[in-house]
Amino acid sequence: MTNGRADRAAEFQRRGVPSALMDDIERAHADQRLFVSTNESNTPMRDLLTALGYAPAGQVDRLDPGDPELFFVRLPAR
């Protein structure tokens, strides 16, 4: 049996929406450092941030038990 919510979410995957959203944000703030965080368990977001050139910037433990919050930074465009 499938989960209706997961089925609906799957139809929107791999369409570049997160990349497009990040691109809009980056263009609007090209002269600023951008910080983004995600849970360690969120592999798709971590992969996206790495692909977009974000660098690891730190970690906060104990926000979600057993799933650290990872922070990433993008430096201003030069």
TORDREN-924388 format. One record per residue: residue number from 1; residue in three letters; x, y, z of N, C-alpha, C, O in turn. Coordinates in Angstrom, 3 decimals, padded with zeros to 6 digits. Layout:
N
<r num="NUM" residuo="ALA" n_x="X" n_y="Y" n_z="Z" ca_x="X" ca_y="Y" ca_z="Z" c_x="X" c_y="Y" c_z="Z" o_x="X" o_y="Y" o_z="Z"/>
...
END
This chain:
78
<r num="1" residuo="MET" n_x="000.847" n_y="-001.185" n_z="000.000" ca_x="000.000" ca_y="000.000" ca_z="000.000" c_x="000.890" c_y="001.245" c_z="000.000" o_x="001.929" o_y="001.273" o_z="000.659"/>
<r num="2" residuo="THR" n_x="000.488" n_y="002.235" n_z="-000.718" ca_x="001.280" ca_y="003.458" ca_z="-000.797" c_x="000.642" c_y="004.560" c_z="000.024" o_x="-000.550" o_y="004.536" o_z="000.328"/>
<r num="3" residuo="ASN" n_x="001.455" n_y="005.503" n_z="000.363" ca_x="001.008" ca_y="006.666" ca_z="001.122" c_x="000.632" c_y="007.754" c_z="000.120" o_x="001.461" o_y="008.136" o_z="-000.705"/>
<r num="4" residuo="GLY" n_x="-000.585" n_y="008.254" n_z="000.173" ca_x="-001.046" ca_y="009.280" ca_z="-000.755" c_x="-000.181" c_y="010.515" c_z="-000.741" o_x="000.089" o_y="011.093" o_z="-001.793"/>
<r num="5" residuo="ARG" n_x="000.256" n_y="010.928" n_z="000.421" ca_x="001.103" ca_y="012.117" ca_z="000.528" c_x="002.439" c_y="011.878" c_z="-000.166" o_x="002.920" o_y="012.743" o_z="-000.897"/>
<r num="6" residuo="ALA" n_x="003.038" n_y="010.721" n_z="000.056" ca_x="004.317" ca_y="010.410" ca_z="-000.583" c_x="004.160" c_y="010.330" c_z="-002.089" o_x="005.042" o_y="010.763" o_z="-002.830"/>
<r num="7" residuo="ASP" n_x="003.039" n_y="009.776" n_z="-002.550" ca_x="002.796" ca_y="009.695" ca_z="-003.989" c_x="002.700" c_y="011.089" c_z="-004.599" o_x="003.264" o_y="011.340" o_z="-005.665"/>
<r num="8" residuo="ARG" n_x="001.994" n_y="011.991" n_z="-003.935" ca_x="001.867" ca_y="013.363" ca_z="-004.448" c_x="003.218" c_y="014.067" c_z="-004.433" o_x="003.554" o_y="014.794" o_z="-005.367"/>
<r num="9" residuo="ALA" n_x="003.988" n_y="013.851" n_z="-003.375" ca_x="005.303" ca_y="014.491" ca_z="-003.289" c_x="006.222" c_y="013.972" c_z="-004.388" o_x="006.988" o_y="014.743" o_z="-004.965"/>
<r num="10" residuo="ALA" n_x="006.157" n_y="012.688" n_z="-004.683" ca_x="007.033" ca_y="012.086" ca_z="-005.691" c_x="006.822" c_y="012.706" c_z="-007.064" o_x="007.777" o_y="012.833" o_z="-007.831"/>
<r num="11" residuo="GLU" n_x="005.612" n_y="013.088" n_z="-007.388" ca_x="005.364" ca_y="013.657" ca_z="-008.716" c_x="006.019" c_y="015.022" c_z="-008.902" o_x="006.158" o_y="015.493" o_z="-010.030"/>
<r num="12" residuo="PHE" n_x="006.424" n_y="015.664" n_z="-007.799" ca_x="007.069" ca_y="016.977" ca_z="-007.882" c_x="008.574" c_y="016.898" c_z="-007.694" o_x="009.252" o_y="017.923" o_z="-007.750"/>
<r num="13" residuo="GLN" n_x="009.105" n_y="015.715" n_z="-007.475" ca_x="010.535" ca_y="015.568" ca_z="-007.268" c_x="011.285" c_y="015.631" c_z="-008.590" o_x="010.741" o_y="015.323" o_z="-009.651"/>
<r num="14" residuo="ARG" n_x="012.557" n_y="016.040" n_z="-008.501" ca_x="013.461" ca_y="016.079" ca_z="-009.643" c_x="013.018" c_y="017.055" c_z="-010.733" o_x="013.263" o_y="016.829" o_z="-011.918"/>
<r num="15" residuo="ARG" n_x="012.365" n_y="018.141" n_z="-010.319" ca_x="011.944" ca_y="019.167" ca_z="-011.267" c_x="012.727" c_y="020.462" c_z="-011.114" o_x="012.464" o_y="021.433" o_z="-011.824"/>
<r num="16" residuo="GLY" n_x="013.674" n_y="020.487" n_z="-010.204" ca_x="014.520" ca_y="021.661" ca_z="-010.050" c_x="013.918" c_y="022.788" c_z="-009.237" o_x="014.445" o_y="023.900" o_z="-009.246"/>
<r num="17" residuo="VAL" n_x="012.831" n_y="022.527" n_z="-008.537" ca_x="012.190" ca_y="023.597" ca_z="-007.763" c_x="013.105" c_y="024.111" c_z="-006.646" o_x="013.263" o_y="025.325" o_z="-006.520"/>
<r num="18" residuo="PRO" n_x="013.709" n_y="023.247" n_z="-005.834" ca_x="014.596" ca_y="023.777" ca_z="-004.783" c_x="015.763" c_y="024.591" c_z="-005.355" o_x="016.125" o_y="025.632" o_z="-004.807"/>
<r num="19" residuo="SER" n_x="016.343" n_y="024.116" n_z="-006.448" ca_x="017.447" ca_y="024.861" ca_z="-007.066" c_x="016.983" c_y="026.225" c_z="-007.553" o_x="017.690" o_y="027.219" o_z="-007.389"/>
<r num="20" residuo="ALA" n_x="015.804" n_y="026.275" n_z="-008.146" ca_x="015.267" ca_y="027.551" ca_z="-008.635" c_x="015.000" c_y="028.514" c_z="-007.480" o_x="015.273" o_y="029.709" o_z="-007.594"/>
<r num="21" residuo="LEU" n_x="014.477" n_y="028.009" n_z="-006.388" ca_x="014.231" ca_y="028.855" ca_z="-005.214" c_x="015.539" c_y="029.391" c_z="-004.651" o_x="015.640" o_y="030.574" o_z="-004.324"/>
<r num="22" residuo="MET" n_x="016.546" n_y="028.519" n_z="-004.538" ca_x="017.837" ca_y="028.962" ca_z="-004.027" c_x="018.458" c_y="029.991" c_z="-004.968" o_x="019.073" o_y="030.952" o_z="-004.507"/>
<r num="23" residuo="ASP" n_x="018.308" n_y="029.805" n_z="-006.272" ca_x="018.843" ca_y="030.755" ca_z="-007.243" c_x="018.214" c_y="032.137" c_z="-007.060" o_x="018.913" o_y="033.149" o_z="-007.096"/>
<r num="24" residuo="ASP" n_x="016.908" n_y="032.175" n_z="-006.868" ca_x="016.230" ca_y="033.457" ca_z="-006.637" c_x="016.744" c_y="034.139" c_z="-005.370" o_x="017.006" o_y="035.341" o_z="-005.366"/>
<r num="25" residuo="ILE" n_x="016.882" n_y="033.380" n_z="-004.323" ca_x="017.375" ca_y="033.934" ca_z="-003.056" c_x="018.797" c_y="034.448" c_z="-003.221" o_x="019.125" o_y="035.541" o_z="-002.760"/>
<r num="26" residuo="GLU" n_x="019.640" n_y="033.660" n_z="-003.879" ca_x="021.035" ca_y="034.057" ca_z="-004.056" c_x="021.155" c_y="035.327" c_z="-004.901" o_x="021.972" o_y="036.195" o_z="-004.595"/>
<r num="27" residuo="ARG" n_x="020.351" n_y="035.442" n_z="-005.957" ca_x="020.404" ca_y="036.648" ca_z="-006.786" c_x="019.944" c_y="037.872" c_z="-006.002" o_x="020.504" o_y="038.958" o_z="-006.158"/>
<r num="28" residuo="ALA" n_x="018.940" n_y="037.702" n_z="-005.173" ca_x="018.415" ca_y="038.832" ca_z="-004.389" c_x="019.386" c_y="039.279" c_z="-003.298" o_x="019.299" o_y="040.405" o_z="-002.810"/>
<r num="29" residuo="HIS" n_x="020.309" n_y="038.395" n_z="-002.917" ca_x="021.236" ca_y="038.690" ca_z="-001.817" c_x="022.672" c_y="038.405" c_z="-002.228" o_x="023.464" o_y="037.914" o_z="-001.424"/>
<r num="30" residuo="ALA" n_x="023.008" n_y="038.711" n_z="-003.470" ca_x="024.328" ca_y="038.376" ca_z="-004.012" c_x="025.473" c_y="039.019" c_z="-003.254" o_x="026.588" o_y="038.497" o_z="-003.268"/>
<r num="31" residuo="ASP" n_x="025.225" n_y="040.132" n_z="-002.597" ca_x="026.292" ca_y="040.844" ca_z="-001.888" c_x="026.369" c_y="040.489" c_z="-000.405" o_x="027.072" o_y="041.151" o_z="000.358"/>
<r num="32" residuo="GLN" n_x="025.647" n_y="039.447" n_z="000.002" ca_x="025.600" ca_y="039.082" ca_z="001.421" c_x="026.005" c_y="037.625" c_z="001.625" o_x="025.881" o_y="036.791" o_z="000.728"/>
<r num="33" residuo="ARG" n_x="026.490" n_y="037.348" n_z="002.829" ca_x="026.702" ca_y="035.947" ca_z="003.197" c_x="025.334" c_y="035.332" c_z="003.456" o_x="024.478" o_y="035.944" o_z="004.095"/>
<r num="34" residuo="LEU" n_x="025.137" n_y="034.127" n_z="002.958" ca_x="023.884" ca_y="033.419" ca_z="003.199" c_x="024.157" c_y="032.192" c_z="004.046" o_x="025.054" o_y="031.403" o_z="003.749"/>
<r num="35" residuo="PHE" n_x="023.376" n_y="032.039" n_z="005.102" ca_x="023.470" ca_y="030.859" ca_z="005.950" c_x="022.193" c_y="030.051" c_z="005.797" o_x="021.091" o_y="030.600" o_z="005.764"/>
<r num="36" residuo="VAL" n_x="022.360" n_y="028.743" n_z="005.704" ca_x="021.239" ca_y="027.815" ca_z="005.554" c_x="021.496" c_y="026.664" c_z="006.509" o_x="022.641" o_y="026.268" o_z="006.725"/>
<r num="37" residuo="SER" n_x="020.418" n_y="026.125" n_z="007.083" ca_x="020.595" ca_y="024.952" ca_z="007.936" c_x="019.616" c_y="023.860" c_z="007.534" o_x="018.545" o_y="024.112" o_z="006.982"/>
<r num="38" residuo="THR" n_x="020.032" n_y="022.643" n_z="007.836" ca_x="019.193" ca_y="021.477" ca_z="007.595" c_x="019.624" c_y="020.368" c_z="008.543" o_x="020.738" o_y="020.383" o_z="009.065"/>
<r num="39" residuo="ASN" n_x="018.750" n_y="019.425" n_z="008.756" ca_x="019.109" ca_y="018.294" ca_z="009.599" c_x="020.115" c_y="017.407" c_z="008.883" o_x="020.118" o_y="017.316" o_z="007.655"/>
<r num="40" residuo="GLU" n_x="020.957" n_y="016.763" n_z="009.653" ca_x="021.931" ca_y="015.839" ca_z="009.093" c_x="021.244" c_y="014.742" c_z="008.271" o_x="021.802" o_y="014.264" o_z="007.283"/>
<r num="41" residuo="SER" n_x="020.059" n_y="014.352" n_z="008.671" ca_x="019.330" ca_y="013.283" ca_z="007.977" c_x="018.761" c_y="013.718" c_z="006.625" o_x="018.320" o_y="012.871" o_z="005.848"/>
<r num="42" residuo="ASN" n_x="018.764" n_y="015.021" n_z="006.329" ca_x="018.179" ca_y="015.526" ca_z="005.087" c_x="019.231" c_y="015.506" c_z="003.967" o_x="019.743" o_y="016.546" o_z="003.552"/>
<r num="43" residuo="THR" n_x="019.530" n_y="014.313" n_z="003.502" ca_x="020.559" ca_y="014.126" ca_z="002.487" c_x="020.284" c_y="014.901" c_z="001.205" o_x="021.217" o_y="015.491" o_z="000.661"/>
<r num="44" residuo="PRO" n_x="019.047" n_y="014.933" n_z="000.689" ca_x="018.818" ca_y="015.698" ca_z="-000.541" c_x="019.176" c_y="017.183" c_z="-000.396" o_x="019.748" o_y="017.767" o_z="-001.316"/>
<r num="45" residuo="MET" n_x="018.852" n_y="017.790" n_z="000.727" ca_x="019.170" ca_y="019.208" ca_z="000.925" c_x="020.666" c_y="019.400" c_z="001.085" o_x="021.230" o_y="020.351" o_z="000.544"/>
<r num="46" residuo="ARG" n_x="021.317" n_y="018.511" n_z="001.822" ca_x="022.773" ca_y="018.611" ca_z="001.975" c_x="023.460" c_y="018.486" c_z="000.623" o_x="024.402" o_y="019.224" o_z="000.334"/>
<r num="47" residuo="ASP" n_x="022.996" n_y="017.560" n_z="-000.205" ca_x="023.570" ca_y="017.385" ca_z="-001.544" c_x="023.353" c_y="018.629" c_z="-002.399" o_x="024.253" o_y="019.045" o_z="-003.129"/>
<r num="48" residuo="LEU" n_x="022.161" n_y="019.226" n_z="-002.314" ca_x="021.865" ca_y="020.438" ca_z="-003.079" c_x="022.790" c_y="021.571" c_z="-002.660" o_x="023.371" o_y="022.250" o_z="-003.507"/>
<r num="49" residuo="LEU" n_x="022.926" n_y="021.774" n_z="-001.357" ca_x="023.776" ca_y="022.860" ca_z="-000.869" c_x="025.223" c_y="022.670" c_z="-001.310" o_x="025.884" o_y="023.634" o_z="-001.697"/>
<r num="50" residuo="THR" n_x="025.712" n_y="021.453" n_z="-001.256" ca_x="027.072" ca_y="021.170" ca_z="-001.713" c_x="027.203" c_y="021.461" c_z="-003.203" o_x="028.181" o_y="022.074" o_z="-003.631"/>
<r num="51" residuo="ALA" n_x="026.235" n_y="021.029" n_z="-003.990" ca_x="026.261" ca_y="021.258" ca_z="-005.435" c_x="026.220" c_y="022.749" c_z="-005.776" o_x="026.776" o_y="023.173" o_z="-006.790"/>
<r num="52" residuo="LEU" n_x="025.560" n_y="023.540" n_z="-004.927" ca_x="025.452" ca_y="024.980" ca_z="-005.159" c_x="026.644" c_y="025.755" c_z="-004.608" o_x="026.689" o_y="026.980" o_z="-004.721"/>
<r num="53" residuo="GLY" n_x="027.598" n_y="025.064" n_z="-004.020" ca_x="028.807" ca_y="025.718" ca_z="-003.548" c_x="028.777" c_y="026.201" c_z="-002.113" o_x="029.646" o_y="026.971" o_z="-001.704"/>
<r num="54" residuo="TYR" n_x="027.802" n_y="025.767" n_z="-001.344" ca_x="027.751" ca_y="026.139" ca_z="000.073" c_x="028.786" c_y="025.313" c_z="000.834" o_x="029.005" o_y="024.141" o_z="000.525"/>
<r num="55" residuo="ALA" n_x="029.413" n_y="025.924" n_z="001.820" ca_x="030.431" ca_y="025.258" ca_z="002.627" c_x="029.890" c_y="024.997" c_z="004.030" o_x="029.117" o_y="025.801" o_z="004.553"/>
<r num="56" residuo="PRO" n_x="030.287" n_y="023.884" n_z="004.642" ca_x="029.880" ca_y="023.633" ca_z="006.027" c_x="030.332" c_y="024.775" c_z="006.920" o_x="031.448" o_y="025.276" o_z="006.780"/>
<r num="57" residuo="ALA" n_x="029.456" n_y="025.193" n_z="007.849" ca_x="029.769" ca_y="026.331" ca_z="008.720" c_x="029.597" c_y="026.020" c_z="010.195" o_x="029.942" o_y="026.841" o_z="011.045"/>
<r num="58" residuo="GLY" n_x="029.072" n_y="024.854" n_z="010.509" ca_x="028.899" ca_y="024.514" ca_z="011.916" c_x="027.762" c_y="023.540" c_z="012.128" o_x="027.108" o_y="023.085" o_z="011.190"/>
<r num="59" residuo="GLN" n_x="027.553" n_y="023.242" n_z="013.387" ca_x="026.556" ca_y="022.242" ca_z="013.757" c_x="025.993" c_y="022.566" c_z="015.135" o_x="026.715" o_y="023.030" o_z="016.017"/>
<r num="60" residuo="VAL" n_x="024.714" n_y="022.321" n_z="015.311" ca_x="024.077" ca_y="022.452" ca_z="016.624" c_x="023.474" c_y="021.108" c_z="016.977" o_x="022.661" o_y="020.560" o_z="016.233"/>
<r num="61" residuo="ASP" n_x="023.877" n_y="020.593" n_z="018.105" ca_x="023.353" ca_y="019.311" ca_z="018.578" c_x="022.156" c_y="019.520" c_z="019.488" o_x="021.963" o_y="020.601" o_z="020.046"/>
<r num="62" residuo="ARG" n_x="021.374" n_y="018.495" n_z="019.627" ca_x="020.261" ca_y="018.415" ca_z="020.563" c_x="019.028" c_y="019.246" c_z="020.191" o_x="018.127" o_y="019.388" o_z="021.018"/>
<r num="63" residuo="LEU" n_x="018.961" n_y="019.796" n_z="018.976" ca_x="017.707" ca_y="020.431" ca_z="018.549" c_x="016.680" c_y="019.353" c_z="018.254" o_x="015.540" o_y="019.415" o_z="018.714"/>
<r num="64" residuo="ASP" n_x="017.101" n_y="018.370" n_z="017.484" ca_x="016.304" ca_y="017.170" ca_z="017.223" c_x="017.130" c_y="015.996" c_z="017.723" o_x="018.242" o_y="015.783" o_z="017.240"/>
<r num="65" residuo="PRO" n_x="016.622" n_y="015.240" n_z="018.668" ca_x="017.411" ca_y="014.149" ca_z="019.249" c_x="018.001" c_y="013.231" c_z="018.179" o_x="017.279" o_y="012.677" o_z="017.350"/>
<r num="66" residuo="GLY" n_x="019.317" n_y="013.084" n_z="018.213" ca_x="019.996" ca_y="012.170" ca_z="017.311" c_x="020.110" c_y="012.650" c_z="015.874" o_x="020.524" o_y="011.879" o_z="015.008"/>
<r num="67" residuo="ASP" n_x="019.755" n_y="013.905" n_z="015.592" ca_x="019.790" ca_y="014.422" ca_z="014.219" c_x="020.280" c_y="015.868" c_z="014.245" o_x="019.468" o_y="016.792" o_z="014.222"/>
<r num="68" residuo="PRO" n_x="021.592" n_y="016.074" n_z="014.292" ca_x="022.145" ca_y="017.427" ca_z="014.418" c_x="021.700" c_y="018.363" c_z="013.301" o_x="021.444" o_y="017.937" o_z="012.175"/>
<r num="69" residuo="GLU" n_x="021.615" n_y="019.624" n_z="013.632" ca_x="021.322" ca_y="020.677" ca_z="012.651" c_x="022.662" c_y="021.134" c_z="012.078" o_x="023.541" o_y="021.580" o_z="012.815"/>
<r num="70" residuo="LEU" n_x="022.808" n_y="021.021" n_z="010.768" ca_x="024.038" ca_y="021.407" ca_z="010.094" c_x="023.840" c_y="022.759" c_z="009.424" o_x="022.815" o_y="022.996" o_z="008.784"/>
<r num="71" residuo="PHE" n_x="024.811" n_y="023.636" n_z="009.570" ca_x="024.744" ca_y="024.970" ca_z="008.979" c_x="025.746" c_y="025.067" c_z="007.829" o_x="026.845" o_y="024.517" o_z="007.887"/>
<r num="72" residuo="PHE" n_x="025.334" n_y="025.779" n_z="006.791" ca_x="026.149" ca_y="025.983" ca_z="005.587" c_x="026.169" c_y="027.469" c_z="005.278" o_x="025.247" o_y="028.200" o_z="005.639"/>
<r num="73" residuo="VAL" n_x="027.236" n_y="027.918" n_z="004.599" ca_x="027.366" ca_y="029.330" ca_z="004.244" c_x="027.747" c_y="029.454" c_z="002.776" o_x="028.468" o_y="028.620" o_z="002.228"/>
<r num="74" residuo="ARG" n_x="027.248" n_y="030.510" n_z="002.157" ca_x="027.669" ca_y="030.914" ca_z="000.814" c_x="028.180" c_y="032.333" c_z="000.945" o_x="027.469" o_y="033.222" o_z="001.414"/>
<r num="75" residuo="LEU" n_x="029.416" n_y="032.539" n_z="000.529" ca_x="030.013" ca_y="033.867" ca_z="000.621" c_x="029.537" c_y="034.745" c_z="-000.515" o_x="029.109" o_y="034.243" o_z="-001.554"/>
<r num="76" residuo="PRO" n_x="029.608" n_y="036.065" n_z="-000.323" ca_x="029.129" ca_y="036.983" ca_z="-001.371" c_x="029.862" c_y="036.780" c_z="-002.689" o_x="031.039" o_y="036.420" o_z="-002.718"/>
<r num="77" residuo="ALA" n_x="029.140" n_y="037.020" n_z="-003.776" ca_x="029.756" ca_y="036.968" ca_z="-005.106" c_x="030.739" c_y="038.120" c_z="-005.228" o_x="030.516" o_y="039.191" o_z="-004.663"/>
<r num="78" residuo="ARG" n_x="031.788" n_y="037.915" n_z="-005.937" ca_x="032.800" ca_y="038.975" ca_z="-006.100" c_x="032.789" c_y="039.484" c_z="-007.501" o_x="033.566" o_y="040.377" o_z="-007.840"/>
END
